[in-house]
Structures are given as C-alpha cells and as structure tokens.
C-alpha cells in the first residue's frame, strides 16, 4: 500500500501545485488564467492516464474508478477555459468548475484514506 500511496502522490502533486497557482491569480488576469488553464489541462491528462493505467490495490481501485471521470470532467472545463479569447468567455467556460472540483476533492480524499495517506 505504501508504494501505491507514493505513486498516487507523484501523480497528483503537479496538478495540486498548479491549482495553488490558479488560486493565487487575480480574477481579471486573463493571460494568467489562459496559461494556467492549459497547464492544468495537461496535468489532468497525465493524472487521468496514471489513475487509469496504475496497478492499484483492490480496495483502492474502486475509489480510483470514481475519481477518474471527475478528473476528466475538470479537464474538459479547464481546456474550454484555455481556448477562450476573452475574460467573459473564460468566465462562462468556468461555470461548473467549482462543483466538479468539490466532487473530485471528495473522491480524492476517499482515495487518500484508502491508501493510508492524510486526507488533505
């Protein structure tokens, strides 16, 4: 389980770091939001592949299988945000991100607990 926990942390750490960067952006920093949106899209691609292709212990696999579609939902929103040409379009593309993020965070917490990791 320890090895699986280390693998999981290696997968989620880059996206978590990018999310912190996004949280530090000013709401009207269009260029910053576009840049971070593309970076998070790419990180979510890597995360989803790693979750899907990973050899997870049986008790963890079911939780991973619940988390992965949420990562992909987030990815679609971030990708739409990255493709926008104005701040108002970016704001429109971001609708639903908070809800999906809340669901993905809950799923990630369940995975962490199953792996014996701290919940946050």
JOGI-V898405 format. One record per pair of residues at least 12 apart in sequence whose C-alpha atoms are under 10 Angstrom apart, sorted by the first residue. I is the first residue (numbers start at 1). GAP is how many residues later the second one is. Records with the same first field share a line. If there is no record, write none. Layout:
I->GAP  GAP
This chain:
1->55  56  59  113  114  115  116
2->113  114  115
3->53  112
4->50  51  52  53  56  111  112
5->51  55  106  107  108  109  110  111  112
6->109  111
7->43  44  47  48  49
8->39  42  43  46  48  56  100  103  104  107  109
9->103  108
10->37  40
11->32  33  35  36  37  38  39  40
12->31  32  34  35  36  38  39  96
13->30  34
14->25  26  29  30  32  33
15->24  25  26  27  28  29  31  32
16->24  27
17->23
18->18  19  21  22  25
19->17  18  20  21
21->12  15
22->13  14  15  18
27->60  64
28->59  60  63
29->58
30->52  54  55  56  57  58  60  61
31->51  54  55  56
33->45  48  49  51  54  57  58
34->44  45  46  47  48  49  50  51  52  53  56
35->46  47  48
36->42  45  46
37->38  40  41  42  43  44  45  46  53
38->37  40  41  42  43  44  45
39->39  40  43
40->34  35  38  39  42
41->30  31  33  34  35  36  37  38  39  40  41
42->33  36  37
43->28  32
44->24  27  28  29  30  31  32  34  35
45->26  27  30
47->21  24  25
48->16  19  20  21  22  23  24  27
49->19  23
50->18
51->13  14  16  17  20
52->12  13  15  16  17
56->59
57->57  58
59->52  55  56
60->50  51  52  53  54  55
61->50  53
62->49
63->44  45  46  47  48  49  50  51
64->43  44  46  47  48  50
65->42  46
66->37  38  41  42  44  45
67->36  37  38  39  40  41  42  43  44
68->36  39  40
69->35
70->30  31  32  33  34  35  37  38
71->29  30  32  33  34  36  37
72->28  32
73->23  24  27  28  31
74->20  22  23  24  25  26  27  30
75->22
76->17  18  21
77->13  16  17  18  19  20  23
78->12  15  16  19
79->14  15
80->12  13  14
81->12  13  14
82->12
105->14  15
106->13
108->12
